[in-house]
Amino acid sequence: MERYAGALEEAADGARQQERHYQLLSALQSLVKELPSSFQQRLSYTTLSDLALALLDGTVFEIVQGLLEIQHLTEKSLYNQRLRLQNEHRGCGAPDPRGTAGNGPQDRPGARPEGG
């Protein structure tokens, strides 16, 4: 009996996936119709169907999510680097001819004056 129930569930999942594939394929075909005809000719039914299957897989979304996380980390790092450089430039004024200004621990952003 369990085997029969499992088979029915698999069939239902397959039908849902096929319906979703059809919906994605229809949406892709609608998007292609908005393209210039030279591009439309290059996108065959098979290509669009394969693209719809790739979207169903979920791998594409995992890749995009990973790239989004990388982008956020990069932006945060660049923002912090920008703030650090701005603080260094504000604190330096004229550059020290010996090239040592801004290298001490007191010159780091957030450093406290000695004795305080």
VOPAGU-2260 file (C-alpha; in pm, 1 decimal, decimal comma):
REM VOPAGU-2260
SITE   aa  ch    i         X         Y         Z
SITE  MET   A    0       0,0       0,0       0,0
SITE  GLU   A    1     285,8     239,4      84,0
SITE  ARG   A    2     439,9     172,1    -254,5
SITE  TYR   A    3     116,4     266,0    -426,3
SITE  ALA   A    4      87,0     589,8    -224,4
SITE  GLY   A    5     449,3     673,9    -306,7
SITE  ALA   A    6     385,6     618,5    -676,3
SITE  LEU   A    7      82,1     847,3    -666,8
SITE  GLU   A    8     282,3    1116,0    -489,0
SITE  GLU   A    9     562,7    1091,6    -745,2
SITE  ALA   A   10     310,6    1117,9   -1027,7
SITE  ALA   A   11     156,4    1426,6    -867,6
SITE  ASP   A   12     501,9    1582,1    -822,2
SITE  GLY   A   13     582,7    1504,9   -1184,8
SITE  ALA   A   14     258,1    1663,9   -1299,3
SITE  ARG   A   15     326,2    1975,4   -1089,2
SITE  GLN   A   16     678,6    2000,3   -1225,9
SITE  GLN   A   17     553,1    1956,6   -1581,9
SITE  GLU   A   18     291,2    2228,3   -1527,4
SITE  ARG   A   19     555,1    2461,9   -1383,2
SITE  HIS   A   20     781,4    2385,9   -1680,2
SITE  TYR   A   21     498,6    2475,6   -1916,6
SITE  GLN   A   22     433,7    2803,1   -1729,8
SITE  LEU   A   23     801,0    2901,2   -1740,3
SITE  LEU   A   24     827,2    2807,2   -2106,7
SITE  SER   A   25     520,4    3017,5   -2189,9
SITE  ALA   A   26     664,4    3313,5   -1998,6
SITE  LEU   A   27     997,6    3278,5   -2179,9
SITE  GLN   A   28     821,2    3260,3   -2516,1
SITE  SER   A   29     632,6    3580,2   -2431,8
SITE  LEU   A   30     959,1    3753,4   -2343,5
SITE  VAL   A   31    1119,8    3636,6   -2666,5
SITE  LYS   A   32     833,7    3787,1   -2868,2
SITE  GLU   A   33     939,2    4129,1   -2737,6
SITE  LEU   A   34    1290,6    4086,7   -2880,2
SITE  PRO   A   35    1396,5    4197,2   -3228,0
SITE  SER   A   36    1337,9    3924,9   -3487,5
SITE  SER   A   37    1711,2    3864,7   -3535,8
SITE  PHE   A   38    1732,2    3750,9   -3172,1
SITE  GLN   A   39    1405,6    3558,9   -3185,2
SITE  GLN   A   40    1544,5    3337,6   -3460,6
SITE  ARG   A   41    1839,1    3236,2   -3242,7
SITE  LEU   A   42    1623,8    3116,0   -2953,2
SITE  SER   A   43    1470,8    2786,3   -3054,7
SITE  TYR   A   44    1192,1    2608,1   -2869,8
SITE  THR   A   45    1448,4    2355,8   -2744,7
SITE  THR   A   46    1671,3    2630,5   -2604,8
SITE  LEU   A   47    1379,0    2792,1   -2424,6
SITE  SER   A   48    1263,6    2455,3   -2291,9
SITE  ASP   A   49    1612,8    2378,4   -2161,2
SITE  LEU   A   50    1625,7    2721,2   -1996,7
SITE  ALA   A   51    1289,0    2658,1   -1829,7
SITE  LEU   A   52    1418,0    2323,5   -1699,6
SITE  ALA   A   53    1730,9    2492,9   -1565,7
SITE  LEU   A   54    1511,6    2741,5   -1379,6
SITE  LEU   A   55    1308,1    2455,4   -1232,8
SITE  ASP   A   56    1624,6    2289,2   -1105,6
SITE  GLY   A   57    1696,8    2561,7    -851,5
SITE  THR   A   58    2071,5    2557,6    -915,3
SITE  VAL   A   59    2048,3    2890,1   -1096,9
SITE  PHE   A   60    1885,3    3051,5    -794,9
SITE  GLU   A   61    2151,0    2907,7    -561,9
SITE  ILE   A   62    2423,8    3052,0    -783,6
SITE  VAL   A   63    2251,8    3392,0    -794,2
SITE  GLN   A   64    2209,2    3387,3    -414,8
SITE  GLY   A   65    2579,2    3309,4    -372,3
SITE  LEU   A   66    2675,6    3590,1    -608,2
SITE  LEU   A   67    2446,9    3828,8    -421,4
SITE  GLU   A   68    2616,2    3742,5     -91,9
SITE  ILE   A   69    2958,7    3795,3    -249,5
SITE  GLN   A   70    2844,9    4132,1    -385,4
SITE  HIS   A   71    2719,2    4244,1     -43,1
SITE  LEU   A   72    3043,8    4140,6     126,5
SITE  THR   A   73    3248,6    4318,9    -140,4
SITE  GLU   A   74    3041,0    4636,3    -109,5
SITE  LYS   A   75    3074,3    4629,8     269,5
SITE  SER   A   76    3450,4    4582,2     243,8
SITE  LEU   A   77    3486,5    4864,2      -8,5
SITE  TYR   A   78    3270,1    5094,3     204,9
SITE  ASN   A   79    3483,7    5024,7     511,9
SITE  GLN   A   80    3800,6    5079,6     307,9
SITE  ARG   A   81    3661,0    5410,9     183,6
SITE  LEU   A   82    3579,3    5524,9     537,0
SITE  ARG   A   83    3925,7    5425,7     657,9
SITE  LEU   A   84    4093,7    5616,6     374,7
SITE  GLN   A   85    3875,8    5922,5     434,1
SITE  ASN   A   86    3967,7    5919,5     802,7
SITE  GLU   A   87    4335,8    5884,8     717,8
SITE  HIS   A   88    4323,4    6176,4     475,2
SITE  ARG   A   89    4130,0    6397,1     717,4
SITE  GLY   A   90    4372,2    6325,1     998,7
SITE  CYS   A   91    4692,1    6375,2     801,2
SITE  GLY   A   92    4650,2    6725,9     663,3
SITE  ALA   A   93    4983,4    6788,9     492,1
SITE  PRO   A   94    5192,5    6477,5     429,7
SITE  ASP   A   95    5490,7    6426,4     662,6
SITE  PRO   A   96    5814,2    6465,4     464,8
SITE  ARG   A   97    5961,2    6168,3     655,6
SITE  GLY   A   98    5665,8    5954,0     548,4
SITE  THR   A   99    5583,7    5846,4     904,2
SITE  ALA   A  100    5267,8    6046,0     974,9
SITE  GLY   A  101    4959,5    5835,5    1022,9
SITE  ASN   A  102    5152,6    5516,5    1100,7
SITE  GLY   A  103    5130,2    5516,3    1480,2
SITE  PRO   A  104    4861,2    5342,6    1685,6
SITE  GLN   A  105    4718,6    5681,8    1785,3
SITE  ASP   A  106    4647,7    5756,1    1417,6
SITE  ARG   A  107    4417,7    5458,7    1364,1
SITE  PRO   A  108    4044,0    5532,7    1337,7
SITE  GLY   A  109    3878,6    5491,0    1675,8
SITE  ALA   A  110    4205,0    5517,7    1871,5
SITE  ARG   A  111    4183,0    5686,1    2211,9
SITE  PRO   A  112    4427,5    5954,7    2321,9
SITE  GLU   A  113    4681,3    5837,2    2577,7
SITE  GLY   A  114    4579,7    5888,7    2936,9
SITE  GLY   A  115    4210,2    5916,6    2848,5
